[in-house]
Amino acid sequence: MNSHDDPECVRALRYYEEQRLLSPERTASGQRRYTEDSVELVRLFQRFYAAGLSSRVIATLLPCMNTGRTTMEQRRMLRTERDRLAGRVDEMAKALHELDRLITAADQRGD
């Protein structure tokens, strides 16, 4: 991954590394080297962070992301996070509906 050109990307990669979510390969000279799998993992982390998952939760779930296998505790956490997100999606859908209603009313009045 050619991340050295994007300071925001570099900060994100270093943060994920500090949180022990990523461990890049190193070249003989010690430079970090990120694989395409790392890029996909970073995109997943960013989606999880945007959805409100913490570094701790992501770190707890990381082994099942890597292996596809989960413990009972991980499955419980996955369901808890899924339910929390579903609740947020429902609330956002209601807010979207209200915004649509306000826009329609304003358009009908010609505001």
Secondary structure, DSSP 8 states (H G I E B T S, - for coil): ---TT-HHHHHHHHHHHHTTS---EE-TT--EE--HHHHHHHHHHHHHHHTT--HHHHHHHHHHHHHS---HHHHHHHHHHHHHHHHHHHHHHHHHHHHHHHHHHHHHHT-
